[in-house]
């Protein structure tokens, strides 16, 4: 009976901690900056055109899952995001005892231009993803595409964090 009382007291304490301190998830701050309706486009990379589709899918998925915003055409959007692949590369990060590469790090560098209220701002964001391969094997297209998709998703998350910090700072300055 006493332990059940402690569990309820702990639960109530946690609830009051989050509500009492003014906690807001970062998606709320980003939604303030980006709005409810977002359009996206991805500039096709001449060096790596097949990755453009992966990046576009990652951007759209991140918008839907993180912001819970609608993806609409550019004419009816509050914000337009243009994503350009600056560079993708992978580097070996782990070798086995025989000297063969068994893990790589995929790096994805994106330039995101946010257009909102007739103003634009550029963000340079990066993401990475570590992946394993069989010793003495070539990185398959499937492994590479998956790593690029996951690295791009992390880059989009970095963009979301930057936008959230921007809005949080604006709100803090407005309160003071």
N, CA, C and O of each residue as an XYZ file, in Angstrom:
704
protein
N       0.824     -1.193      0.000
C       0.000      0.000      0.000
C       0.872      1.263      0.000
O       0.627      2.208     -0.750
N       1.903      1.249      0.870
C       2.781      2.408      0.938
C       3.544      2.609     -0.366
O       3.743      3.743     -0.799
N       3.980      1.496     -1.005
C       4.715      1.624     -2.264
C       3.815      2.155     -3.378
O       4.277      2.888     -4.253
N       2.544      1.792     -3.348
C       1.612      2.309     -4.343
C       1.423      3.816     -4.161
O       1.310      4.557     -5.138
N       1.389      4.252     -2.927
C       1.281      5.670     -2.618
C       2.507      6.417     -3.163
O       2.376      7.498     -3.737
N       3.703      5.829     -2.976
C       4.924      6.455     -3.481
C       4.927      6.536     -5.002
O       5.387      7.527     -5.569
N       4.415      5.497     -5.669
C       4.353      5.517     -7.133
C       3.468      6.657     -7.613
O       3.837      7.372     -8.545
N       2.321      6.836     -7.000
C       1.420      7.922     -7.394
C       2.046      9.287     -7.119
O       1.920     10.213     -7.921
N       2.712      9.395     -5.990
C       3.364     10.653     -5.641
C       4.473     10.978     -6.648
O       4.626     12.125     -7.068
N       5.238      9.961     -7.025
C       6.295     10.142     -8.028
C       5.692     10.536     -9.376
O       6.209     11.437    -10.036
N       4.623      9.888     -9.790
C       3.945     10.188    -11.049
C       3.455     11.635    -11.060
O       3.641     12.343    -12.049
N       2.843     12.069     -9.992
C       2.341     13.443     -9.897
C       3.502     14.434     -9.929
O       3.406     15.494    -10.547
N       4.597     14.082     -9.260
C       5.779     14.935     -9.277
C       6.314     15.115    -10.695
O       6.667     16.227    -11.089
N       6.376     14.030    -11.461
C       6.865     14.094    -12.840
C       5.956     14.985    -13.688
O       6.438     15.816    -14.457
N       4.653     14.809    -13.546
C       3.693     15.618    -14.312
C       3.878     17.101    -13.990
O       3.939     17.931    -14.897
N       3.967     17.432    -12.718
C       4.143     18.831    -12.340
C       5.505     19.372    -12.768
O       5.634     20.561    -13.057
N       6.502     18.526    -12.810
C       7.825     18.971    -13.236
C       7.800     19.443    -14.688
O       8.347     20.495    -15.019
N       7.163     18.656    -15.545
C       7.126     19.028    -16.954
C       6.176     20.191    -17.215
O       6.478     21.055    -18.038
N       5.051     20.229    -16.542
C       4.118     21.321    -16.803
C       4.511     22.586    -16.053
O       4.277     23.691    -16.541
N       5.092     22.442    -14.900
C       5.447     23.597    -14.084
C       6.641     24.359    -14.621
O       6.741     25.568    -14.410
N       7.542     23.691    -15.305
C       8.748     24.373    -15.772
C       8.552     25.003    -17.148
O       9.477     25.624    -17.671
N       7.384     24.859    -17.737
C       7.130     25.454    -19.041
C       7.741     24.678    -20.181
O       8.045     25.252    -21.226
N       7.924     23.404    -20.005
C       8.513     22.565    -21.045
C       7.662     22.606    -22.307
O       6.443     22.448    -22.253
N       8.321     22.821    -23.441
C       7.666     22.751    -24.742
C       8.541     21.913    -25.649
O       9.756     22.111    -25.676
N       7.968     20.992    -26.387
C       8.786     20.206    -27.309
C       9.316     21.082    -28.431
O       8.707     22.089    -28.792
N      10.467     20.682    -28.982
C      11.091     21.494    -30.029
C      10.218     21.602    -31.271
O      10.310     22.582    -32.012
N       9.367     20.598    -31.506
C       8.505     20.667    -32.685
C       7.535     21.847    -32.590
O       7.132     22.398    -33.614
N       7.157     22.238    -31.366
C       6.268     23.391    -31.203
C       6.975     24.674    -31.638
O       6.383     25.513    -32.317
N       8.237     24.822    -31.249
C       8.999     26.005    -31.657
C       9.180     26.026    -33.171
O       8.998     27.064    -33.808
N       9.541     24.871    -33.748
C       9.747     24.832    -35.190
C       8.461     25.095    -35.942
O       8.476     25.744    -36.988
N       7.339     24.598    -35.423
C       6.053     24.832    -36.082
C       5.714     26.320    -36.067
O       5.093     26.820    -37.004
N       6.118     27.037    -35.007
C       5.900     28.486    -34.965
C       6.638     29.186    -36.100
O       6.135     30.158    -36.664
N       7.828     28.695    -36.435
C       8.633     29.313    -37.480
C       8.159     28.884    -38.864
O       8.078     29.706    -39.777
N       7.848     27.603    -39.021
C       7.548     27.072    -40.351
C       6.067     27.140    -40.723
O       5.742     27.211    -41.908
N       5.180     27.122    -39.761
C       3.757     27.143    -40.051
C       3.179     25.744    -40.190
O       3.877     24.749    -39.992
N       1.907     25.678    -40.531
C       1.182     24.400    -40.616
C       1.249     23.768    -42.002
O       1.076     22.558    -42.148
N       1.503     24.596    -43.025
C       1.543     24.099    -44.407
C       2.930     24.353    -44.979
O       3.392     25.493    -45.045
N       3.582     23.276    -45.388
C       4.962     23.365    -45.853
C       5.070     22.716    -47.231
O       4.491     21.659    -47.483
N       5.813     23.360    -48.106
C       6.127     22.739    -49.395
C       7.626     22.485    -49.440
O       8.411     23.184    -48.799
N       8.004     21.482    -50.200
C       9.415     21.130    -50.289
C       9.811     20.905    -51.741
O       9.000     20.514    -52.581
N      11.071     21.162    -52.003
C      11.660     20.792    -53.289
C      13.112     20.445    -53.027
O      13.735     20.957    -52.097
N      13.631     19.577    -53.856
C      15.020     19.169    -53.728
C      15.703     19.440    -55.055
O      15.244     18.988    -56.104
N      16.795     20.175    -55.002
C      17.572     20.459    -56.200
C      18.327     19.188    -56.589
O      19.028     18.596    -55.770
N      18.178     18.789    -57.817
C      18.793     17.551    -58.287
C      20.301     17.734    -58.400
O      20.789     18.670    -59.033
N      21.014     16.826    -57.777
C      22.463     16.836    -57.826
C      22.925     16.175    -59.120
O      22.549     15.036    -59.397
N      23.729     16.868    -59.908
C      24.223     16.308    -61.160
C      25.204     15.168    -60.918
O      25.316     14.258    -61.740
N      25.918     15.216    -59.788
C      26.872     14.155    -59.474
C      26.189     12.899    -58.963
O      26.690     11.793    -59.166
N      25.056     13.057    -58.303
C      24.415     11.920    -57.647
C      22.893     12.054    -57.732
O      22.236     12.220    -56.705
N      22.318     11.984    -58.946
C      20.877     12.253    -59.090
C      19.977     11.230    -58.401
O      18.871     11.579    -57.987
N      20.416      9.980    -58.267
C      19.531      8.979    -57.661
C      19.309      9.234    -56.170
O      18.309      8.787    -55.608
N      20.225      9.944    -55.533
C      20.038     10.243    -54.112
C      19.041     11.366    -53.870
O      18.563     11.530    -52.747
N      18.720     12.135    -54.888
C      17.769     13.231    -54.746
C      16.411     12.728    -54.272
O      15.777     13.352    -53.421
N      15.972     11.621    -54.812
C      14.682     11.051    -54.411
C      14.726     10.622    -52.945
O      13.760     10.820    -52.208
N      15.843     10.038    -52.525
C      15.982      9.626    -51.123
C      15.915     10.825    -50.189
O      15.267     10.775    -49.144
N      16.587     11.898    -50.573
C      16.599     13.103    -49.747
C      15.199     13.698    -49.672
O      14.746     14.082    -48.594
N      14.510     13.777    -50.808
C      13.144     14.321    -50.845
C      12.225     13.515    -49.926
O      11.453     14.090    -49.160
N      12.307     12.188    -50.001
C      11.484     11.349    -49.131
C      11.820     11.566    -47.657
O      10.923     11.602    -46.814
N      13.104     11.710    -47.344
C      13.514     11.940    -45.953
C      12.998     13.274    -45.439
O      12.543     13.370    -44.299
N      13.067     14.308    -46.281
C      12.569     15.630    -45.883
C      11.063     15.562    -45.614
O      10.591     16.022    -44.574
N      10.321     14.991    -46.550
C       8.866     14.915    -46.385
C       8.483     14.085    -45.163
O       7.569     14.453    -44.426
N       9.169     12.977    -44.945
C       8.875     12.131    -43.782
C       9.152     12.874    -42.485
O       8.365     12.786    -41.542
N      10.263     13.607    -42.423
C      10.602     14.363    -41.215
C       9.566     15.449    -40.935
O       9.221     15.693    -39.779
N       9.074     16.095    -41.975
C       8.056     17.136    -41.798
C       6.769     16.532    -41.251
O       6.163     17.074    -40.327
N       6.362     15.416    -41.822
C       5.127     14.776    -41.361
C       5.258     14.258    -39.934
O       4.356     14.451    -39.118
N       6.367     13.605    -39.630
C       6.521     12.975    -38.320
C       6.864     13.975    -37.222
O       6.396     13.832    -36.092
N       7.657     14.964    -37.527
C       8.120     15.884    -36.491
C       7.161     17.050    -36.285
O       6.778     17.346    -35.153
N       6.776     17.703    -37.355
C       5.939     18.896    -37.236
C       4.457     18.578    -37.221
O       3.654     19.394    -36.769
N       4.085     17.416    -37.703
C       2.673     17.079    -37.916
C       2.020     18.152    -38.777
O       0.868     18.534    -38.569
N       2.793     18.626    -39.750
C       2.320     19.659    -40.668
C       1.895     19.007    -41.977
O       2.197     17.842    -42.236
N       1.201     19.769    -42.781
C       0.751     19.272    -44.079
C       1.773     19.642    -45.145
O       2.322     20.744    -45.150
N       2.015     18.699    -46.044
C       2.857     18.986    -47.198
C       1.926     19.362    -48.336
O       1.091     18.568    -48.768
N       2.086     20.593    -48.811
C       1.176     21.137    -49.820
C       1.997     21.675    -50.990
O       3.228     21.685    -50.953
N       1.280     22.126    -52.039
C       1.986     22.740    -53.162
C       2.513     24.105    -52.735
O       2.053     24.685    -51.751
N       3.463     24.594    -53.474
C       4.166     25.821    -53.089
C       3.238     27.035    -52.986
O       3.450     27.908    -52.145
N       2.223     27.090    -53.827
C       1.322     28.249    -53.829
C       0.508     28.410    -52.564
O       0.165     29.536    -52.203
N       0.186     27.331    -51.880
C      -0.644     27.434    -50.668
C       0.143     27.159    -49.396
O      -0.458     26.931    -48.346
N       1.470     27.172    -49.458
C       2.305     26.872    -48.294
C       2.648     28.129    -47.506
O       2.798     29.212    -48.072
N       2.771     27.968    -46.182
C       3.285     29.044    -45.330
C       4.800     29.180    -45.502
O       5.356     30.278    -45.469
N       5.440     28.036    -45.685
C       6.895     27.989    -45.796
C       7.276     27.040    -46.919
O       6.646     26.002    -47.120
N       8.325     27.418    -47.650
C       8.866     26.524    -48.669
C      10.303     26.188    -48.281
O      11.091     27.074    -47.951
N      10.631     24.904    -48.326
C      11.989     24.450    -48.051
C      12.598     23.912    -49.332
O      12.061     22.988    -49.944
N      13.714     24.488    -49.734
C      14.450     23.969    -50.878
C      15.709     23.314    -50.336
O      16.523     23.955    -49.672
N      15.856     22.038    -50.626
C      16.974     21.261    -50.105
C      17.928     20.959    -51.255
O      17.515     20.497    -52.318
N      19.198     21.225    -51.025
C      20.215     20.945    -52.026
C      21.289     20.058    -51.394
O      21.813     20.366    -50.323
N      21.602     18.973    -52.061
C      22.645     18.081    -51.583
C      23.989     18.740    -51.895
O      24.340     18.930    -53.059
N      24.728     19.081    -50.857
C      26.048     19.671    -51.060
C      27.083     18.584    -51.316
O      27.923     18.692    -52.210
N      26.996     17.528    -50.499
C      27.998     16.471    -50.622
C      27.549     15.243    -49.848
O      26.937     15.364    -48.787
N      27.848     14.070    -50.370
C      27.704     12.820    -49.635
C      29.014     12.058    -49.786
O      29.568     11.971    -50.882
N      29.498     11.515    -48.696
C      30.719     10.728    -48.748
C      30.742      9.755    -47.572
O      30.130      9.987    -46.530
N      31.457      8.679    -47.774
C      31.618      7.756    -46.655
C      33.085      7.472    -46.428
O      33.896      7.459    -47.353
N      33.397      7.244    -45.159
C      34.774      6.984    -44.764
C      34.820      5.743    -43.891
O      33.884      5.485    -43.134
N      35.898      4.967    -43.985
C      36.026      3.794    -43.122
C      36.235      4.216    -41.671
O      36.974      5.159    -41.388
N      35.578      3.512    -40.762
C      35.741      3.847    -39.340
C      36.183      2.657    -38.495
O      36.594      2.829    -37.348
N      36.100      1.450    -39.055
C      36.519      0.292    -38.284
C      37.072     -0.785    -39.220
O      36.540     -1.033    -40.303
N      38.143     -1.406    -38.770
C      38.791     -2.478    -39.522
C      38.801     -3.748    -38.672
O      38.800     -3.680    -37.443
N      38.810     -4.907    -39.334
C      38.942     -6.149    -38.580
C      40.424     -6.469    -38.384
O      41.283     -5.680    -38.779
N      40.730     -7.611    -37.781
C      42.130     -7.979    -37.491
C      42.968     -8.174    -38.747
O      44.189     -8.024    -38.701
N      42.334     -8.504    -39.865
C      43.055     -8.706    -41.126
C      43.244     -7.406    -41.904
O      43.855     -7.416    -42.972
N      42.737     -6.298    -41.394
C      42.904     -5.008    -42.048
C      41.798     -4.635    -43.026
O      41.907     -3.629    -43.728
N      40.723     -5.443    -43.082
C      39.614     -5.131    -43.977
C      38.621     -4.191    -43.282
O      38.386     -4.287    -42.077
N      38.057     -3.297    -44.062
C      37.056     -2.372    -43.534
C      35.776     -3.143    -43.223
O      35.283     -3.903    -44.056
N      35.241     -2.942    -42.014
C      33.985     -3.599    -41.631
C      32.899     -2.592    -41.270
O      31.738     -2.975    -41.127
N      33.250     -1.300    -41.118
C      32.262     -0.260    -40.833
C      32.643      1.038    -41.530
O      33.815      1.400    -41.632
N      31.618      1.717    -42.002
C      31.786      3.017    -42.647
C      30.886      4.044    -41.969
O      29.902      3.699    -41.314
N      31.245      5.300    -42.141
C      30.398      6.422    -41.713
C      29.985      7.167    -42.974
O      30.831      7.663    -43.719
N      28.661      7.243    -43.208
C      28.130      8.013    -44.326
C      27.859      9.423    -43.821
O      27.173      9.599    -42.814
N      28.381     10.410    -44.499
C      28.164     11.817    -44.163
C      27.321     12.459    -45.253
O      27.567     12.262    -46.443
N      26.335     13.220    -44.838
C      25.454     13.919    -45.769
C      25.434     15.397    -45.379
O      25.116     15.743    -44.242
N      25.774     16.252    -46.324
C      25.784     17.689    -46.104
C      24.700     18.302    -46.978
O      24.716     18.149    -48.200
N      23.756     19.000    -46.347
C      22.625     19.601    -47.053
C      22.615     21.106    -46.847
O      22.955     21.601    -45.772
N      22.221     21.825    -47.886
C      21.935     23.252    -47.776
C      20.425     23.399    -47.892
O      19.839     23.055    -48.919
N      19.798     23.908    -46.840
C      18.344     24.079    -46.831
C      18.039     25.568    -46.837
O      18.492     26.313    -45.968
N      17.265     25.988    -47.828
C      16.823     27.376    -47.902
C      15.363     27.420    -47.464
O      14.498     26.784    -48.065
N      15.109     28.184    -46.404
C      13.747     28.332    -45.883
C      13.193     29.669    -46.353
O      13.759     30.723    -46.062
N      12.077     29.617    -47.084
C      11.407     30.829    -47.560
C      10.096     30.962    -46.799
O       9.233     30.085    -46.851
N       9.968     32.091    -46.086
C       8.786     32.327    -45.247
C       8.543     33.835    -45.190
O       9.457     34.607    -44.899
N       7.315     34.247    -45.468
C       6.946     35.676    -45.446
C       7.878     36.520    -46.323
O       8.334     37.584    -45.903
N       8.152     36.054    -47.515
C       8.977     36.745    -48.503
C      10.406     36.985    -48.025
O      11.090     37.874    -48.531
N      10.850     36.206    -47.066
C      12.232     36.254    -46.598
C      12.813     34.855    -46.748
O      12.098     33.858    -46.642
N      14.100     34.796    -46.994
C      14.729     33.476    -47.078
C      15.954     33.433    -46.179
O      16.622     34.441    -45.945
N      16.224     32.237    -45.688
C      17.374     32.023    -44.819
C      17.967     30.670    -45.159
O      17.242     29.698    -45.374
N      19.295     30.614    -45.207
C      19.995     29.373    -45.529
C      20.504     28.694    -44.267
O      20.937     29.340    -43.313
N      20.438     27.383    -44.295
C      20.958     26.550    -43.215
C      21.856     25.489    -43.847
O      21.456     24.825    -44.803
N      23.040     25.333    -43.328
C      23.940     24.269    -43.760
C      23.949     23.233    -42.641
O      24.429     23.502    -41.539
N      23.418     22.055    -42.929
C      23.278     21.021    -41.906
C      23.921     19.727    -42.387
O      24.019     19.465    -43.586
N      24.352     18.935    -41.430
C      24.954     17.655    -41.785
C      24.377     16.559    -40.914
O      23.909     16.798    -39.800
N      24.422     15.369    -41.441
C      23.992     14.193    -40.710
C      24.901     13.046    -41.080
O      25.551     13.063    -42.126
N      24.944     12.058    -40.223
C      25.788     10.911    -40.516
C      25.096      9.639    -40.068
O      24.166      9.659    -39.262
N      25.573      8.545    -40.609
C      25.051      7.229    -40.232
C      26.178      6.215    -40.372
O      26.848      6.153    -41.403
N      26.381      5.426    -39.327
C      27.392      4.376    -39.343
C      26.749      3.077    -39.789
O      25.655      2.733    -39.340
N      27.432      2.346    -40.679
C      26.898      1.073    -41.137
C      28.018      0.065    -41.339
O      29.165      0.427    -41.599
N      27.664     -1.195    -41.216
C      28.632     -2.288    -41.317
C      28.544     -2.954    -42.683
O      27.499     -2.951    -43.334
N      29.667     -3.524    -43.095
C      29.738     -4.312    -44.324
C      30.516     -5.589    -44.020
O      31.210     -5.686    -43.007
N      30.390     -6.544    -44.897
C      31.188     -7.763    -44.766
C      32.645     -7.436    -45.075
O      32.918     -6.619    -45.955
N      33.591     -8.062    -44.362
C      35.009     -7.799    -44.640
C      35.342     -8.085    -46.106
O      34.847     -9.046    -46.695
N      36.182     -7.240    -46.673
C      36.665     -7.376    -48.041
C      35.529     -7.349    -49.073
O      35.577     -8.056    -50.079
N      34.513     -6.526    -48.809
C      33.412     -6.415    -49.768
C      33.244     -4.962    -50.203
O      33.723     -4.039    -49.544
N      32.569     -4.786    -51.299
C      32.272     -3.466    -51.824
C      30.954     -3.001    -51.200
O      30.062     -3.807    -50.937
N      30.846     -1.696    -50.968
C      29.603     -1.154    -50.431
C      28.539     -1.269    -51.513
O      28.691     -0.719    -52.603
N      27.461     -1.984    -51.209
C      26.401     -2.166    -52.197
C      25.577     -0.894    -52.333
O      25.571     -0.046    -51.440
N      24.883     -0.771    -53.459
C      23.999      0.386    -53.649
C      22.921      0.425    -52.583
O      22.566      1.503    -52.106
N      22.395     -0.727    -52.201
C      21.357     -0.779    -51.172
C      21.880     -0.231    -49.848
O      21.205      0.562    -49.191
N      23.090     -0.656    -49.454
C      23.692     -0.136    -48.215
C      23.928      1.364    -48.316
O      23.656      2.104    -47.371
N      24.427      1.808    -49.449
C      24.735      3.225    -49.643
C      23.462      4.073    -49.620
O      23.427      5.116    -48.968
N      22.422      3.637    -50.321
C      21.160      4.380    -50.340
C      20.538      4.449    -48.953
O      20.054      5.502    -48.536
N      20.551      3.332    -48.242
C      19.997      3.318    -46.887
C      20.782      4.258    -45.979
O      20.191      4.993    -45.187
N      22.100      4.239    -46.087
C      22.932      5.116    -45.257
C      22.695      6.588    -45.601
O      22.654      7.434    -44.708
N      22.540      6.894    -46.881
C      22.264      8.278    -47.277
C      20.908      8.718    -46.745
O      20.773      9.829    -46.232
N      19.909      7.862    -46.863
C      18.571      8.190    -46.357
C      18.616      8.471    -44.851
O      18.033      9.447    -44.377
N      19.302      7.619    -44.118
C      19.379      7.805    -42.663
C      20.223      9.025    -42.297
O      19.887      9.751    -41.360
N      21.309      9.256    -43.024
C      22.114     10.452    -42.781
C      21.346     11.721    -43.092
O      21.457     12.711    -42.369
N      20.563     11.699    -44.172
C      19.740     12.855    -44.530
C      18.676     13.113    -43.459
O      18.384     14.263    -43.132
N      18.112     12.056    -42.926
C      17.119     12.209    -41.855
C      17.759     12.896    -40.643
O      17.145     13.768    -40.028
N      18.966     12.514    -40.308
C      19.652     13.165    -39.187
C      19.983     14.622    -39.505
O      19.943     15.472    -38.616
N      20.308     14.917    -40.762
C      20.566     16.302    -41.161
C      19.291     17.133    -41.037
O      19.337     18.281    -40.595
N      18.157     16.557    -41.427
C      16.868     17.260    -41.288
C      16.572     17.499    -39.814
O      16.068     18.562    -39.453
N      16.875     16.530    -38.958
C      16.682     16.710    -37.518
C      17.561     17.850    -37.003
O      17.141     18.602    -36.124
N      18.776     17.986    -37.540
C      19.643     19.102    -37.156
C      19.034     20.436    -37.600
O      19.110     21.430    -36.876
N      18.433     20.452    -38.784
C      17.740     21.646    -39.264
C      16.584     22.008    -38.327
O      16.407     23.171    -37.965
N      15.811     21.009    -37.945
C      14.685     21.233    -37.036
C      15.179     21.819    -35.717
O      14.548     22.716    -35.159
N      16.305     21.312    -35.217
C      16.870     21.832    -33.972
C      17.280     23.295    -34.130
O      17.045     24.106    -33.233
N      17.890     23.635    -35.266
C      18.294     25.028    -35.491
C      17.082     25.954    -35.544
O      17.095     27.040    -34.965
N      16.040     25.519    -36.238
C      14.829     26.338    -36.346
C      14.169     26.486    -34.974
O      13.673     27.562    -34.639
N      14.160     25.430    -34.191
C      13.571     25.478    -32.848
C      14.326     26.453    -31.953
O      13.721     27.229    -31.214
N      15.635     26.406    -32.025
C      16.448     27.319    -31.211
C      16.192     28.763    -31.622
O      16.115     29.652    -30.774
N      16.060     28.990    -32.919
C      15.753     30.326    -33.435
C      14.473     30.875    -32.809
O      14.447     32.000    -32.310
N      13.412     30.067    -32.842
C      12.128     30.518    -32.312
C      12.171     30.668    -30.797
O      11.583     31.603    -30.254
N      12.855     29.767    -30.113
C      12.959     29.867    -28.654
C      13.664     31.153    -28.256
O      13.271     31.806    -27.289
N      14.708     31.520    -29.001
C      15.419     32.766    -28.705
C      14.524     33.972    -28.946
O      14.526     34.918    -28.158
N      13.753     33.943    -30.040
C      12.845     35.057    -30.324
C      11.814     35.202    -29.216
O      11.505     36.314    -28.789
N      11.278     34.070    -28.747
C      10.285     34.125    -27.680
C      10.891     34.608    -26.382
O      10.244     35.340    -25.632
N      12.127     34.211    -26.100
C      12.784     34.635    -24.874
C      13.037     36.149    -24.904
O      12.829     36.831    -23.901
N      13.481     36.670    -26.043
C      13.730     38.110    -26.167
C      12.417     38.861    -26.038
O      12.375     39.931    -25.431
N      11.328     38.307    -26.608
C      10.024     38.948    -26.521
C       9.472     38.989    -25.108
O       8.709     39.893    -24.768
N       9.852     38.005    -24.266
C       9.341     37.957    -22.897
C      10.073     38.916    -21.982
O       9.515     39.385    -20.989
N      11.338     39.211    -22.318
C      12.134     40.066    -21.419
C      11.825     41.517    -21.580
O      12.413     42.353    -20.894
